[in-house]
Amino acid sequence: MIRIGIVALLGITMVGCGNSAYVPVSGTITYNGTPLAKAQVIFQPTAASGTDTGGVGSFAMTNDAGQFTLEASTITPTPGAWVGNHTVRIALPPDGASSGEESDAAAPGKGKKAFKQPIPEKYNTQSTLTFSVPAGGTTTADFKLEGPPLPKR
């Protein structure tokens, strides 16, 4: 009987632990001073050693005004991002694709050119962008990107 009580108490205590490390995070992305619409935004927690393996990341797609609200990459939808330091990656998906989808533009061998990411590598595959998510969350995770003109989408 005592064992059942302890297990029940542990279960109740752990229910509150699942999402407590995630806090609301939103912001705006601009590119050469213009809102960056339909961009993929990824926040990956950074481990103490500086690697990108510090925990579960978060993602978002920007709206037409370049605004985004992060959601954790968990099995059940969890708004927000893990508290702490993150590497941030920003990219544009191939035309016709949205977050996590493939399009014909990304598939070589179908009579179309392979997709070339128009956002400079320093903002995505070789990202130098970082952000520290505060314990209370933030609405000012803003990034002002600069680079060559983007192709018409």
ChimeraX attribute file (.defattr): number of C-alpha atoms within 10 A of each C-alpha:
attribute: neighborCount
match mode: 1-to-1
recipient: residues
	/A:1	5
	/A:2	7
	/A:3	8
	/A:4	9
	/A:5	10
	/A:6	11
	/A:7	11
	/A:8	12
	/A:9	11
	/A:10	11
	/A:11	11
	/A:12	11
	/A:13	11
	/A:14	10
	/A:15	10
	/A:16	9
	/A:17	9
	/A:18	10
	/A:19	15
	/A:20	10
	/A:21	12
	/A:22	22
	/A:23	21
	/A:24	21
	/A:25	23
	/A:26	19
	/A:27	16
	/A:28	20
	/A:29	23
	/A:30	17
	/A:31	18
	/A:32	13
	/A:33	10
	/A:34	13
	/A:35	19
	/A:36	23
	/A:37	19
	/A:38	22
	/A:39	23
	/A:40	20
	/A:41	22
	/A:42	23
	/A:43	28
	/A:44	26
	/A:45	27
	/A:46	22
	/A:47	14
	/A:48	10
	/A:49	8
	/A:50	12
	/A:51	12
	/A:52	16
	/A:53	14
	/A:54	18
	/A:55	12
	/A:56	16
	/A:57	23
	/A:58	25
	/A:59	22
	/A:60	22
	/A:61	23
	/A:62	23
	/A:63	16
	/A:64	12
	/A:65	14
	/A:66	20
	/A:67	22
	/A:68	25
	/A:69	21
	/A:70	23
	/A:71	24
	/A:72	24
	/A:73	19
	/A:74	12
	/A:75	6
	/A:76	7
	/A:77	9
	/A:78	17
	/A:79	18
	/A:80	25
	/A:81	30
	/A:82	28
	/A:83	19
	/A:84	16
	/A:85	19
	/A:86	27
	/A:87	22
	/A:88	23
	/A:89	21
	/A:90	27
	/A:91	20
	/A:92	21
	/A:93	23
	/A:94	20
	/A:95	14
	/A:96	11
	/A:97	15
	/A:98	15
	/A:99	15
	/A:100	7
	/A:101	9
	/A:102	14
	/A:103	13
	/A:104	17
	/A:105	18
	/A:106	17
	/A:107	13
	/A:108	11
	/A:109	9
	/A:110	10
	/A:111	9
	/A:112	11
	/A:113	12
	/A:114	14
	/A:115	15
	/A:116	11
	/A:117	14
	/A:118	15
	/A:119	20
	/A:120	16
	/A:121	14
	/A:122	14
	/A:123	20
	/A:124	20
	/A:125	14
	/A:126	10
	/A:127	14
	/A:128	12
	/A:129	16
	/A:130	17
	/A:131	17
	/A:132	17
	/A:133	22
	/A:134	15
	/A:135	13
	/A:136	10
	/A:137	18
	/A:138	16
	/A:139	13
	/A:140	10
	/A:141	17
	/A:142	16
	/A:143	18
	/A:144	13
	/A:145	19
	/A:146	14
	/A:147	12
	/A:148	10
	/A:149	10
	/A:150	11
	/A:151	6
	/A:152	4
	/A:153	6
